[in-house]
Amino acid sequence: MRALGMPAVLARVLPVLLPPAEATLAVALVVLPHAWWPAGASVLLMGAFTVLVAATMSRGVPCPCFGVSAAPTGARTVVRNAVLLAVAVLATGSVDGARATWAAVSAVVLGALAAGVIAGAGRTPPS
């Protein structure tokens, strides 16, 4: 977490809090299929992960996504997160019950992600 640029306090707290929060969201998505908040929270969390990955991509920092890895973040990680984010957006509801707010948030997050990937594409990681 420190390599990702997190402050020391967050670097200690997030690894402890994120797994239970993710598990709670997963259970809530199954148990509360018609509730908007589990899907909305999933979109926000996945969006935050994706922005973080895009922001650290140019530094060649290993991604702690899905366990420990020595591989640096890259376009493959961003694409995987974008696909997962799209699934989370789809989970927010049917077309009949679509919420304009979540569509707008998703568009902003994906736009920021695309801008970050484009901006970081020409950079080389520091030696």
One Martini backbone bead per residue (centre of mass of N, CA, C, O) as a GRO file, in nm:
protein
  127
    1MET     BB    1   0.057   0.064  -0.019
    2ARG     BB    2   0.298   0.253  -0.013
    3ALA     BB    3   0.374   0.219  -0.320
    4LEU     BB    4   0.089   0.359  -0.402
    5GLY     BB    5   0.082   0.626  -0.193
    6MET     BB    6   0.001   0.571   0.086
    7PRO     BB    7  -0.053   0.645   0.379
    8ALA     BB    8   0.036   0.493   0.665
    9VAL     BB    9  -0.246   0.459   0.784
   10LEU     BB   10  -0.380   0.330   0.530
   11ALA     BB   11  -0.169   0.097   0.498
   12ARG     BB   12  -0.279  -0.040   0.767
   13VAL     BB   13  -0.602  -0.040   0.729
   14LEU     BB   14  -0.694  -0.145   0.443
   15PRO     BB   15  -0.607  -0.452   0.463
   16VAL     BB   16  -0.828  -0.496   0.691
   17LEU     BB   17  -1.100  -0.361   0.561
   18LEU     BB   18  -1.146  -0.458   0.264
   19PRO     BB   19  -1.226  -0.759   0.275
   20PRO     BB   20  -1.490  -0.723   0.444
   21ALA     BB   21  -1.621  -0.518   0.252
   22GLU     BB   22  -1.627  -0.701   0.001
   23ALA     BB   23  -1.787  -0.932   0.131
   24THR     BB   24  -2.035  -0.766   0.203
   25LEU     BB   25  -2.104  -0.686  -0.088
   26ALA     BB   26  -2.140  -0.970  -0.200
   27VAL     BB   27  -2.370  -1.051  -0.014
   28ALA     BB   28  -2.561  -0.812  -0.076
   29LEU     BB   29  -2.598  -0.877  -0.380
   30VAL     BB   30  -2.748  -1.148  -0.316
   31VAL     BB   31  -2.956  -1.074  -0.080
   32LEU     BB   32  -3.002  -0.771  -0.234
   33PRO     BB   33  -3.105  -0.751  -0.554
   34HIS     BB   34  -3.296  -0.465  -0.523
   35ALA     BB   35  -3.072  -0.305  -0.416
   36TRP     BB   36  -2.868  -0.021  -0.474
   37TRP     BB   37  -2.616   0.000  -0.274
   38PRO     BB   38  -2.428  -0.239  -0.348
   39ALA     BB   39  -2.379  -0.151  -0.641
   40GLY     BB   40  -2.287   0.138  -0.585
   41ALA     BB   41  -2.047   0.060  -0.402
   42SER     BB   42  -1.905  -0.113  -0.618
   43VAL     BB   43  -1.855   0.113  -0.818
   44LEU     BB   44  -1.688   0.295  -0.634
   45LEU     BB   45  -1.467   0.091  -0.559
   46MET     BB   46  -1.378   0.013  -0.848
   47GLY     BB   47  -1.316   0.301  -0.935
   48ALA     BB   48  -1.094   0.352  -0.727
   49PHE     BB   49  -0.908   0.123  -0.815
   50THR     BB   50  -0.873   0.218  -1.110
   51VAL     BB   51  -0.752   0.494  -1.054
   52LEU     BB   52  -0.510   0.391  -0.892
   53VAL     BB   53  -0.387   0.220  -1.115
   54ALA     BB   54  -0.356   0.448  -1.325
   55ALA     BB   55  -0.177   0.634  -1.139
   56THR     BB   56   0.059   0.392  -1.101
   57MET     BB   57   0.154   0.288  -1.381
   58SER     BB   58   0.411   0.477  -1.440
   59ARG     BB   59   0.576   0.349  -1.176
   60GLY     BB   60   0.571   0.026  -1.157
   61VAL     BB   61   0.368  -0.084  -0.956
   62PRO     BB   62   0.258  -0.322  -0.777
   63CYS     BB   63  -0.031  -0.518  -0.760
   64PRO     BB   64  -0.264  -0.612  -0.493
   65CYS     BB   65  -0.444  -0.760  -0.677
   66PHE     BB   66  -0.552  -1.060  -0.601
   67GLY     BB   67  -0.296  -1.028  -0.451
   68VAL     BB   68   0.028  -1.092  -0.469
   69SER     BB   69   0.253  -0.902  -0.690
   70ALA     BB   70   0.533  -0.828  -0.910
   71ALA     BB   71   0.364  -0.704  -1.112
   72PRO     BB   72   0.303  -0.442  -1.283
   73THR     BB   73   0.113  -0.213  -1.369
   74GLY     BB   74  -0.132  -0.206  -1.644
   75ALA     BB   75  -0.340  -0.238  -1.901
   76ARG     BB   76  -0.456  -0.508  -1.803
   77THR     BB   77  -0.556  -0.404  -1.530
   78VAL     BB   78  -0.742  -0.184  -1.639
   79VAL     BB   79  -0.923  -0.365  -1.810
   80ARG     BB   80  -1.019  -0.549  -1.586
   81ASN     BB   81  -1.145  -0.321  -1.416
   82ALA     BB   82  -1.342  -0.220  -1.635
   83VAL     BB   83  -1.503  -0.480  -1.649
   84LEU     BB   84  -1.586  -0.488  -1.350
   85LEU     BB   85  -1.724  -0.212  -1.361
   86ALA     BB   86  -1.937  -0.286  -1.570
   87VAL     BB   87  -2.069  -0.503  -1.396
   88ALA     BB   88  -2.146  -0.311  -1.166
   89VAL     BB   89  -2.326  -0.134  -1.335
   90LEU     BB   90  -2.526  -0.358  -1.418
   91ALA     BB   91  -2.607  -0.416  -1.109
   92THR     BB   92  -2.788  -0.151  -1.063
   93GLY     BB   93  -2.984  -0.252  -1.300
   94SER     BB   94  -3.222  -0.207  -1.501
   95VAL     BB   95  -3.340  -0.021  -1.750
   96ASP     BB   96  -3.601   0.057  -1.600
   97GLY     BB   97  -3.407   0.126  -1.321
   98ALA     BB   98  -3.229   0.334  -1.410
   99ARG     BB   99  -2.962   0.550  -1.302
  100ALA     BB  100  -2.832   0.851  -1.376
  101THR     BB  101  -2.617   0.882  -1.159
  102TRP     BB  102  -2.452   0.621  -1.219
  103ALA     BB  103  -2.393   0.688  -1.511
  104ALA     BB  104  -2.235   0.949  -1.452
  105VAL     BB  105  -2.020   0.830  -1.266
  106SER     BB  106  -1.913   0.622  -1.469
  107ALA     BB  107  -1.830   0.824  -1.688
  108VAL     BB  108  -1.626   0.978  -1.516
  109VAL     BB  109  -1.445   0.743  -1.436
  110LEU     BB  110  -1.381   0.643  -1.726
  111GLY     BB  111  -1.268   0.913  -1.825
  112ALA     BB  112  -1.039   0.935  -1.617
  113LEU     BB  113  -0.908   0.672  -1.691
  114ALA     BB  114  -0.848   0.732  -1.987
  115ALA     BB  115  -0.675   0.983  -1.930
  116GLY     BB  116  -0.462   0.835  -1.757
  117VAL     BB  117  -0.371   0.632  -1.970
  118ILE     BB  118  -0.290   0.836  -2.187
  119ALA     BB  119  -0.087   0.999  -2.009
  120GLY     BB  120   0.085   0.727  -1.926
  121ALA     BB  121   0.178   0.595  -2.202
  122GLY     BB  122   0.449   0.784  -2.252
  123ARG     BB  123   0.567   0.678  -2.000
  124THR     BB  124   0.841   0.592  -1.800
  125PRO     BB  125   0.975   0.420  -1.576
  126PRO     BB  126   1.171   0.444  -1.326
  127SER     BB  127   1.509   0.335  -1.250
   0.00000   0.00000   0.00000
